[in-house]
Amino acid sequence: MTLETATEPAPEAILQESLMDRRVRTIGPHSPLFYATPLEIVAGEGVWVEDAAGKRYLDVYNNVPHVGHSNPDVRDAITNQLQRINLHTRYLNSGVVDYAEKLLSLFDQPLDRVFFTNSGSEANELALRIARQHTGNTGVLISDHSYHGNTTTLAELTTGLHVKEPLGANVRAIRIPDAAGLTAAKRKRVLTEALREVDAAIASLQAEGYGLSAILYDPLFSTEGLLKTPDGYIEAVTDRVHAAGGLVIADEVQSGFGRIGTHMWGHQAFGTTPDLVTLGKPMGNGYPVGGVITTSALLEEFGENNTYFNTFAGSPVSSAAGLAVLRVMEERGLLENAHQLGKYIADELAALAKGNPRIKNVRGSGLFFGLELVNPEDTTPDPVITKALTEELRTRGVLIGKIGRHENVLKMRPPMVFDRENAEYMIEQLRLALETLEGRTA
């Protein structure tokens, strides 16, 4: 071995393996990673990220950097606040109040109060606690393929991921109806059957002495595969939950902050107002922020009976990050961008799907969209081709994911600063990837 070869960088695969060994020895082998050969991402800007080998990827997956990777406005807001002070909320600080006022201005009445948390898991845990205390009941309705966090309470109502905890005795999992591609007559039958299941679940909780404290749902039904519920379903479920004395909790971690394009919050697309709204991931553009939005009546009731305090939630720095995200969204018109660009993407995906028997449905809204992939011979879900597509797109420099009960729905959810040029590039690479895989299977 010469001196020159001895000092040459090791091949990327060797470096990747070394990093994997270190990860397994510290974090362990069970923390999930994307892709057959995991990516080491070292930098990002806007909608682009870069791996350790210097290859750039269009990020069509991550909603945590809501207004773009390394957004300068958010970065400066965090840095400037860190240079002044960062403490908990037992001292007065104008930053958290400024943020609370701005955030609450984006909600419909009577949602006019906020509890700050550090994550979506904390927010959902707190919302369920508020609902239990308000109603005196413990029963919970949940989708039968969903995920809302990783506390013990949330693990016991997790149906969309592998967990050891069994479904809680006080939990009823209901199948969310999907009306995509159905005729009007079939949509009506599906709606009737789904509401009958909701009625039976509530009756079961009441008969067994749990009662109903809440329903917890994601307005986009993203883990489920971006389902399109029949018209009137959410409204009817809301009425049933309230009639049974329960509260409605909308988990807006994925569907909120303008993601659906037509509205700021996913629940607004149904014309309903939940009792509690939970927030997380996108709030601080990568800085940990979460929250529960609720009514003054529920906040007062909970506050009078509980000394709720959270060391890091609502700190000056997290508030600065959250406020910067909202300002960037407003200044750059990102809600309208999601609406207009989302329509363009939906049309292009529909054109891509036309005549392609592998694509059953185009799903989603705004800047959260996907393709439902099936076996062309019998239209059964095809998770194999879905996974292969995510891998093929990775080689083409586009990062996406997969979701759904059968993991056969492509998951595309880019930062909100995604633009027309990015969309065109993504669609072209998706078209080429589909053609490549079709050639391999022919």
N, C-alpha and C positions, 0 to 999 in steps of 0.2 A: 504493500500500500504506500503510495507516495504522499508527501506532505499535502499536495494539492487536493487529492481525493479524500484525505483524512479530514480536511477542514471544510469540505463542501457540505452544504446543508443536507440533512437526511431527507429522504423522500417523504412526500406529504403523508403517505400511508403510515410510515413509521412514526412520524410525529403524532398523527391522529391516534394510533394505537397506544402510544405512551401517555397521551392525555387521557384516553379511556381507562387505562390501568390506574392512573392516579384518581380519576373520578370514582371508579369502583371501590378503591381502597378507602375513600373518604365519604362520598355521598352514597355509595352502594350501587348495586346492579339493578335496582328496581325502579329508580326514577326514570320515567319514559323519555325517549329521544326520538326525534323525527328522522326518517330515512334509513335505508339499509346501511349506508355508510354515513354516520352522523356528521353534520356540518359544524365547523367551529367558526362562528360569526365573530368578527373582531371590530367591525366598524359599521356605521350606518348614517345615512343622511337622506331626509325626505322619505321617498318610497324605495330607496335602494339600500342594500346591505352588502357587505364585503366579507369573504371568508379569509382564513389564514393564508391561503395561497394567492390572494389578490383577485379572485374571481368575484364579479359583481352579480347580484341577483335582484330582480324586481320582487319586492315584498308584496304579495297579494294574500297574505295570511294574517298579519299581526295587527290587532286593534289596540294593543297597549300604547304604542306610539301614535295616539289618535290623530295628532296634528303633525305627524312626521317624525322620523328618527332624528334625534339630536336637534330638535327645533330650537332655533336661537332665542326666540322670545321666552320660551319656557326655561331653557337653560340659564338665561340671564336673570330671570325672576328668581329662580332657586338660588343661584350664586349670590346675587345681591342681598337676598334675605339672610342667607347663611353668614354673610359678612357683618350683619347687624345683630340679630338675636334669633334663637330658636328655643322656645320653651313650650310647656303644656298650657292648657286653657284655664288654669286656675289663676292666671293673671289676665287682666284686660289687654287685648291687642286688637287694633283696628283691622288687621289683615283678615282674620277669620270672619269678622262681621261683614267686611266688604264682600268676601267670597260668598258667605251665606246669603246675603241680600241678592247678589247677582244670580246665584244658582236658583234660588227660590222664585225669582222673577220669571223663570222659564217654565214654571209649572202652573197648571190650572188650579183654581180654588176648588176645594178648601185645603189643598196641600200647601202649607205655609210655614212649616217648621222643619228643622234638619238636626239629626244626630250625626256627627262625624265619626267615622271608624277608619281602620287602616286597610281594609280589604272587603271584597264582596262576600267572603265567608263570614266575616264579623258582622257585616250589614245584615245578611240573611238570618244569622243567629239572633241578633238583636230584634229584628222584625218579628220573628216567631215568638220570642220572649214577650214582646209587647202584646202580641195577639193572644197568647195564652193568659196573660194577666187580665187583659180587657174582657175577654169572653168567659173566663173561668173554665174553659174547655181545653183539651189537649189534642183533639183529632186534627189531622192535616190531610188535605188532598194534594196530590202531586202527579205529574205526568209519569207514565210507566217507562219512559226512557229519557231521563233528565239528570242534570248535575247542577247543584247550587252551592257547593262548598265542601270543606273538609273538617268541620268540627264534628264532635260525636253526634249531636242532634242531626246535623245535615247528612252525615254518613248513614244514619238510620232511615233516611228518606231518599237516598241515592239509588236510582234505578238504571242509570245509563253508563256507569263505570263499575269496575270490579272492586268490591269492598267486602270485608269479612263480616261486618255487622249485618245481621238480618234486618229486613224491613220491619220498622217499628210496629208493634201491635196497634198503635194509635194512628197508623198511616194507611191511607187507601190510595193505591196507584190506579189512575184512570188512563185509558187509551185516548190520546188526542186525535180527533177525526181529521182526515186529510181529504180535501175536496179537489185537489189538483187533477185536472183532466176529466172530471166527472160531469155527466149531464145534469141538468137542473133537477130532474126527478131523483137521480141517485144522490145528489147533494142533500136533498130534503130527507131522504131515508137515512143517510149517514148522520145527519144532524139529530133526527129523532132518536136513533139508537144511542148516540153518544150522550145525549141529555138523559136518557133513561139510565145509562150507566152512572152518571153523576148522581142522580136521585138515589140509586141503590147504594152508592158509596156513602152518601150522607146518612141515609137511613141506617146503614150498618154501624157507623160510628155512634150514632145516637142510641141504637139498641144495645150496644156494648158498653155504654156509659162514658164514652170519651167526649161525645159532643163534637162540634166542629169549631176549631179556633181559626183556621185559615186555609186558603188555597194559595200555593206558591207556584208561580208560572213565569216562564220567559215569553214575552209577547211575540218573539220571532220563532219560538220553538226550534231553536238552532241545533241543540244537541239531538233532537228528534229527526233532524234532516230538513229544516226550513219548511215546515208544513204550512199549508194554506188551509186554514180552518173554514168551515162553511159560514156564510154570512149569518150573523146573529148568535153564533155559538158563545163567544166570550161574554156578550151582553147577557145571554140567558144563564150562563154559569155564574156570573156576578150576582144576578138577582137571586139565584138559588142559594148561594153562599150567604148573602146578607139575610135572606129569609130564615136561614138556619142559625143565625146569630154569629156567623163567622166574619172574618175580615179577608180582604183581597190584597195579596202582596204581589206586585209586579217586579220581577227581577230584571232590571234594565242594564245589567252589566254588559251584555252584548248588543242589545237592541237600542240603547239610549244614545244621547249626545249626537243626534242627527243622523245616525247610522242608516235608518230606513229611508231617508230622503224626503218623504212626504211630511214628516213631523219630527219634532225634537225628541220625542219619547215614543217607544213602540206602542204603549198602551193607548196613546191618542189615536192611533189608526182605527181603533175599535169604537171610538166615541165614548169610552168609559173612563172613570177616574177611580183608581184603586185607593185603598185606605193607607197603604204603605208602598213606597217605591224604594228598591235597593239599588245601590250604585257601587261601582268598583273600577276595575281595570283602566278604562280610558281617562279617568278623571284627572290624573296628574301626569299623563303622557309618559308613564314609566316610574314616576315617583309615587310611592304607596299612598293612596287616598281612597277612602270608601265613604259611604253615607247611607242613611235611611231618611227619606223624605216622608213626612206625615202631616197630620193636622194638629192644630194647637190643642184641641181637646185630648187627643191621644198622648201628645207630649206632656201635657200638664198631669194627666192621670198617671202616667208612668213615672214622671219626675217626682211627684208627691210621695210615691211609694218606694222609690229606689234612688240611692245615691249613685248615679251613673257617671263614671269618670274613666277617661282613656288617655293614658300618658302621651301618646304620640299623635292621636287623631286630632285634627283641627289645629295643628301647630302652625306657627307663622310660615314655615317653609312649605308645608303641604298645602296651605291655603294660597300661597303665592303661586305654586305650581298649578293648582286648580283654576285660579282666576286667570292665569296666563292662557290656559287652554281655551277658556270661554272667550277671551278677547281675540285670540287668533281665529277661532271659529267665526266670530262675528265680523272681524275685519276682512277676512278672506272669503266670506260668503260660503262657508263649507257645507252648510245645510242645503243651500240651493245647488251647490256643486254636486252633492250626493244625489239630489233629485234629478237634475238634468243628465249627469253622466250615467246615473243608474238606468235611466230610460234608454240611453244609447246602448249600454252594455246589454240590457235585457233584449233589445231588438237584435243585436249582433249574435247573442247566444241562441236566440230563437232561429235565426237564419242558419247558424251552425248545426242546430238540432234537426232542421228540416231535411227529411230524407235519410237521416242517420238513425237506424233502428237501435243503436246502442244508447241513444239519449231518449229517455222516457219523458222527462219534464225539465223545464228551466225553472229554477226556484229562487226565492229571495226577493229583496226589495232594496232600492238605493245602492249603497256600497257594501251590501252583504248578499252575495248571490252564489248560485251553484248549479250544477247539472246532476240530475239523477241518472245513473248509468245502470243498464240492465243487459242481460244476455239476449242478443237479438233473436235467438231461436225460440225461447219460451217466455221472454220478458221478466224473468226472475232477477232479483237484485244481483249485481255483479261486483262484489268487493275486490276481486282479483284485478280486473281491468282498472278499477278506480285507483287502487294502490299503484299499479303500473303507470298510470297517467301521472300521479304525483311524482314518481321517480323520474319519468321521462321529462317532465317539465323542469324538475330540478337540474337535469343535465343541460337544459336549454336556458337556464338562468332565471327561472320563475318559481317562486315558492308559494305553494298552496297546501291545503289540507283535505281531510275527508271526515265526514260526519254521517249520522243516521243510524238507525237501528241495525242496519246491515253494512254500515260503513261503505255505502255505495253512492254517496252524494259528495261531489267535489265541493270543498269549502273555500270560498274566495271572499276575503274580508280585509281589504287593504287599508292602510292609513288614509284618513279623509282628504289628504292633499293629493291623492291620486288624480291624474288629469287625462285628457283625451288621448294624448300621445302614449301615456302608460297603458291605457285601456286598449288601444289599437295594437300595441306590441304584445300585450297579454293574449288577446284574442287570436292573433296570428300564430303565436307559439302554441296555443291550445289546439288550433286547427292542424298545425304540423304534427303535434304530438299524437293526436287522434289518427292521423294518416299513417304515422310511423307504426303505431301499435296495430292498426288494421292490417298493415302489410305483414307484420310478424305473425299474425293469427290467420292470415289467409291460407 
